[in-house]
Amino acid sequence: MSTPSSGGDRLATTAGPGRLAANAMGTKDLVFTVLAALAPLTLIVAVAPLHFLKGGAAVPGGYLVAGVVMALFASGFMTMSKYVRNAGAFYATIARGLGRPLGSGAATLALLAYNALQISTYGALGLYAAGTFEKYTDVSVPWWVFALVGIVLVAWLGFLGIQTSAKVLGALLILEVAVLAVMALFVLGKGGSGETTFTSFSPGTVFTTSNAAMFGLVFGAFMGFESTAIFSEEARGGVRTVRRATYIAVAFIAIFYAFITWTIVQAIGANGIAAAAGEDTAGLVTGVFDQYTPGSVTAVMEILLLTSAFAALLALHNAANRYLFALGRERLMPAFFGRTHPRTRSPYLAGAAQTVLATVVVAAWAMFDLDPYLGLLLWGSTIGFLGIIALWALCCLAVIVYLRRNAVEDGLWRTLIAPGLSLVLLCVVIALVVSNISLLTGAGTVTNAILLGSCVIAFAAGIASAMSLRSRAPGQYAVLAEKTFNGTDGAVPAAHS
């Protein structure tokens, strides 16, 4: 276990080829980056209607239940963060608790999941941008043109470094949250559909077997909240900042999404919300904007829907980069991916690789005239969703194994009860997602099997990479394994408080 540094809860700022920018992000920056990756406006407009389709008026309560499960997860995960700091957060945590081969498998799976989420979102950006552009100019432009423009902008901002990205993400997040709040105020101010009801939060409404598919979906709203730990090497205040940002993110997601979806229930009516989602899934929320807010608010919302998708792309680009960066630094991927730019301290080579991959996928979708929504968006999101939920569960197990063995002084709640409950509940969610996977993909058995198989293959490939390094260079393997838990090559460990 690393020892506390006398210099406080932070990393050393000495520059190096494998060093990220230390002390670059405060609590606000971390929260904005994480929430921007979740794209609140995009989720409410484009994804929440599917939740309503399966859960009806129970959706707001479902978000609160999911928030409790994620808070349980965060309790153990953040306790573990005192003992390991690394840009490959899942990798470092699982490696610490379950061994480096499983940690390597987790990192490879995380790399696949974050890349799938990020690249699939280009489908949403392209579709929204093409539709909005044609609406206001009467000029039809292919979706992939806007997707490629987005790729260039994301690559540029990612190269400039995390401080620049955090500022952009913060501004965009505030705007998209504000427009949702304005919609909610108009709905409540006009009395909604005429009946104010809190049945959405009633246990009898939320906890029914018919809501199983809904629970399999609503956890997707929290995908990526744990990425605060990915930026632990770049956070001012170290562990304390990461812990604070994580709990703020979980609370915001659960409460804000529950409130906004509750106002949508009020706008349409608790008894009619599921049917309305079935009649017009894609237009459910935009219909609420049209009905309750002035036309100017709807127009602003349509523009912010584009910036919401862009913000998610930028945040996910930064997260994916740092996993590839961590794997390169650990010699589990080519070592040059573990380099940072001497001026911006960004993992620019990992970013370049991610940009090339995104370009190739978008170009392939355009060349073969594949559907950017039913194919790119839904399939990629499914891979990301499955991968991250599986990693949450593995992290819970790793936390229990490590903390019960080495840190029982952290208390029974944080070392066993909270992560144990979270592990059980997340395994239930995994079962619900797999059994309802066709809802996520809109695809058949073969496609679903391929998507599930890709997660298994990525995890197995990561394990094989670690085993290969151990057999080829056992000395190097041992040295790198120790550095995994100290954050970065030559970094001063965090004070464990």
N, C-alpha and C positions, 0 to 999 in steps of 0.2 A: 504494500500500500504506500502511496506517495505521502510525503510529509508536508506540513504546511510551510509555506514560504513566509519569510519575514516581511516581504514587500507588500503583503495584502492579497486580496482575492482576485488576482489578475494574472495574465500571462506576461512573460517578458516581451519587450517590444523590439528586441534585436532583429534586424532584417536577416533573411536567409532565403535560399532558393526554394525551401519547402515550408515557408512560414506565411500564414495568412496575416492580415492586418489586425494586430492586437488592439483592444480598447476602441474599436471602431463603432460599436453599436451599444446603445443604452436600452433600457426597458421598452421605451416607446418605439424605438426602431425595430426591436425584435417582435413586438406585438403587431405592428403595422405589416412587417414582412410576412409573418405567419398568416394573419387574417387576409391579407391581399392574395395569398396563394389559394385561400378557400373561396375567393370571389363571391362575396355575399350576394351581390345583385344578380350575377349569373345563376347562382344556385336557386335563389328565390324565383326568378323568372323562368328558368329553363328546366330545373330539376325538381323543385318542390311540387309542381303539379303531378308528377309521377308518384310522389309520396302521398298526396291527397287521393290519388286514384286508388291506392291500396289501403290507406288508413283513414280516409275521410276526415272527420272532425278531430280524430285522435292525434293527428300529426303534431300539433304544438306540444302536447304532453309527451309525445315520443321523443322530441328533441331534449326535453328536460331529463327523461330517463337515460338517454344516451349520454347526456352531460354528466350525470352521476357516475356512470360506468367509466367515462374518460377521466373524471376526477380521481377515482380509485386507482386507475392506471397511473396517472400523473404522480400520485403520492409515492409509489414505489420507484417509478422512473426517475423522479427528481431526487429522491434519496440516493439512488445509485449514482447520480451525476456528481455527487461529492467525491466519488472514488475514481471517476474516469471522465476525461474531457477530450473530445476528439471530433473532428468535422464529420466523421462517419459514425454518427450517434448510435444507430442500431448495431453497427458492426462492433463498436467498442463495448457497448453494454452486454451484448450477447456473448462476445468473446471473453469478457471478464467472468461471466457467470457459467457459461456452458463450454468454453474452450474456443480456441482461435479458429479451428476449421468450421465450426458452426457459425462463428462470428463472420467469417469470410463468406459463407453461404448467405447469411443475412444481408451483408453489404451488397452482394451481387443481386440479390432479390430486390433490395431497396433501389439499386441503380436502375433496374428494369422498371420498377413501379413508378418512380419519379419521372423517368424518361417517358414512359407510356402516358402518364397523366399530362405531362407538359406537351408532348407532341400531339396528343389527341385534341388538346385545347385549341390548336391551330385550326382544326376543323370548325370549331364553334366560332372562333374569331373571323375566319374567312366567310362563313355563312352569314353571320350577323352584319359584317361590314358590307358584303355584297348587297344584301337586302336593303340596308339603310341607305347605301349610296344610290341604288336604283330608285328608291322611294323619293329621294330629294333631288335627283338629277335626271331621272328617266334614262339613264345610261346603264346598260348591263355590262358588268365586268365579272369575269370568272372568280370564284371564291379563292382559288389558289394564289391569285395575284396579291390579294390582301394578306394571305397567310405568309407569303414570301417576304413582303414588306415588314410584317411583324417579326419574322425571324431575324432580319437584319437589325431592326431596332433593339430587339431583346439582346442580341449578341453584343451590340455596341454598349448598351447600358451595363450588361454583365461584365464586360471588359473594364469599364471605368471604375468598378469596385463596389463593395457592398454599401458604402456610405451614400454614394450617388443613387444606387438602387433603392435604398431605404427611404430617401427623400421623395422620390417619384412614387413609390408604393404608398407612402403615407398620405400624400395629397390625393391620389386616386381613391384610396380606401375611404377617406373622409367624405368625398363626393358621393360615392355609391351608397354608403350608409345613410347619408343625408337624404337622398332622393327616396329611399325606402321609408325613412321616418316621416317624410312629407306625405307620402301615400297613406301611411297608417293614420296620421293626424286627420287627413281629409275624410277617411272612412269613418273614424270615430266621431269626428265633428258632424258628419251628416247622419249619424245614427245607424250606419251600416244597412243591413237588410231589414231593420226594424225590430230586431230581437237581440239584445245583448245576453250572451250565455257563456258560462265558464265550463260547460260540459267537456270541452277539450282537455281539461286537466283532471277530470274525474277518473279515479282508478277503474271504475266499471266500464268506462269508455276506452281507456288506454290499454288495459291489460286483458285483452281478449284474444283467443286463438286466431281469429280472423285477421289480426294485425301482425301476424308473423312476418309476412312479406314486407310490410312497412318497416318493421324493426331491422330487417335485413338491409334496408335502403337508407334509413335516416343516419346510420353511423357514418355514411359517406360524407355527411356534412362536416365531420370532424377530421377528415383525412388531411394529414399534414400538420396538425396542431403541434405535434411532438417535434417538429423541425426546429423549434427554438434551440434544442440541444445541438443541432448541426452547426449552429453559429457560436457555440460555446467558446471557441478559441478566439473569436472576434468580439466578444461581449465585454463591456466595461463592468466591473464588479463581479465578473465570473459567475460562479454557481448561483449566488443570490439573485443576480439579474435574470439568469435563465429560468430559475424556479419561479420568480415573480411573474415573468412574462408568460410562462406556461399556464399558470393558474388564471391569469387575466384572460388569456385566449380561450380557455375552456369555458369560463364563466360567460364571456361575451357571446360565444357561439351558441351556447345552450339558451341563454336568456333572450338574446336579441332575435334569434331565429324563432323561438317559441312565441315571442310577442308579435313579430311581423306575420307569421303564419296564422296566429290567432285573429289578427285584424282581417286577414283574407277570409277566414271562416265567418267573421262577422259581416263582411261585405256580401257574401254569397248566401250564407245561412248554413247552420250546422247540418241540417237534414239534406241539403242539396249539394254540398261541396264535392262529394265523391262523384255524383252523377255529372256535375259540371266539368270536373276534371276528365271524365270519360268522353264527354261530348267535344271538348276542345282542350286537349292537354297542353299543347304548345301555346295557346292563346289565353289560358286561364288568368294569369297574373296581369298580362298586358290589358286584358279586358277590364280588370279592376281599376287599373290606371285610367283607361278610357272613360269608365263610368263615373269615377269619383273625383278625378283631378282635372284641372284645366289642361287644355291641349298642349300648352307650353311645357308643363311638367312631364307629360308623356314623351314629348320630343327630346327633352333633356335625358330622360330615362333611356331612350333608345341610343343616344350617344354614349351615355355612361355604361351601357351594356357592353359596348366595344372596349372602353377603357378598363372595365372590370375583367374581361377576358385577357386583355393585355397585361394587367397587373398580375393575374394568376400565372401567365406565361413567364413573366420576369422572375417572380418569386420561385416558381418551380425550376426554372433554369438555374438559379443560384443554388437550390437544394441539390439538384442532380449533379451539378458541377462538383460540389463538395464531397459527394460520395465517390465520384471517380477520382478526385484529387486524393482522398484518403486511401483508396485502394492503390493508387500509384505510389504514394509515399510509403505504403506498407509492402511494396514490391509484389502485390497480388495482381496488379495490372502493370503495363509498361511504366517504368519509373518516371518518364518525362511528364506523365499526367500529374505527378506530385510536385510540380514546379509552380511557383507564383511569379507574376510579373514584377520586376524590380521597382516599378513606380507605383502601380495601382494596387499591388498585393493581391490581385485577383488570380484565381486558378485559371489562367487564360488558355492554357493548352487543353485542359479538361473542358473549358467552355467552347473552344473551337471544335472539339470532337463532337460535343453535344449539338452544336449548330449544324455541322455537316450531316449528322444523323437525321436531324429534323428536316433539313432540306431534301435529303434523299427520300424520306418517307412521303413528304408533301408532294414532291415531284412524281413519285410513283403513283400516288392517288390521282393526281391530275392526268398523267399519261394514260392510265388505264380507265379513266373516267369512273372512278369508284365513288361511292357516296360518302361525303365528308362527315355526315351526321351518323347514319346507321352503321357505317363502317369505322371510320377513323375515331370519331368522338366516343361512341358507345363501347367499342371493343377496347380501345386504349384505356378508357376510364375503368373498365372492368378489371383489366390486368392490374392497374394501379390500386384499385379498391381491395382486391383479393390479396395482393402482395403486402399492403400496409397493415391490413387486419391481421394477417398471419404473423407479421413482424411484431405487432403489438403483443400478441399472445406469447411469442417466444421471449420477448423482453420481460414480460411478467414472470415467466419461469426462471429466466436468468437472474432477475432481481431477487427472487426468493432463494435460489440456490446460493448466490454470493453473499447476500446480507445475513442469512441465517448462519452461514459458516464463518463470516468475518466481521459482522457489524451488528450483533444482537443488541448492542447498546442503543441503537437507533429506535428500538421499541417494537413490540409485537405488531402494532397496527401497520407501521410502514414497512416492516420486513416480511410480514406473512399475511395478515388479514386482508389489507387493501389490495396488494398484488394478487393474492390468491382468489379473492372474489372477482377481481377483474379478469383473471385468467379463465375462470369458469364461464363467466358471462360472455367473454370474447369468443370462446370456443362455440358457444351457442350461436353467436352472431355468424361465425364462419359457416356453421351448418345451415343457417337460414339463407345466407348468401348463395352458397353452392346449390342448395335445393331450389332456389329461385333465380338462378343465373340467367335464364332466358329473359327475365324481366329487365335485366341490366343490359344484355347484349342485343336483344331482338333477333337472335340468330338460332340456328339449328344445333343438333347434337354434335356434329363434327366440329363446327367452329368453336363451340363452347369447350369441347375437349382439348382443342389446340390452345385456346387461351389459358385454360387451367394447367395444361402441360407446360406451357412456357414458364410459368412460375416455378414449377417443380424443377425444370431443367436449369433455370438460372440459379436456384438454390444449390442444386447438386454441382454445378460448374464451379461455384464459389468454394465449396468444400474441397473439390478436387484440386483447385488452384493452391489452397493452403497446404494440402497434403503433399503436393508436388514440391512446393518450396521447402517444406520440412525435410523431405527426403533428399533434395538436391543440395541444400545449404542449411544444415541444422543450426550452425552457429549464427548465421544471419537471421534465421527464423526466430531464435531465442531472443536476440537483441531487439528485433523489431516488435516482437510480442510485448516486451516490457515498455517500449516507447508508445505502444498503442494506448496504454492506460495513463500515460503522463500528458497526453494531449498532442504534442508535436515534437519533432526532433529538436532537442535542446530547450524546450519551453520550461518555464518555471511552473510547477504544479499549482493548482488552485488551493487556497486555504479551505479546509473542510469544515465549514460551519453552516 
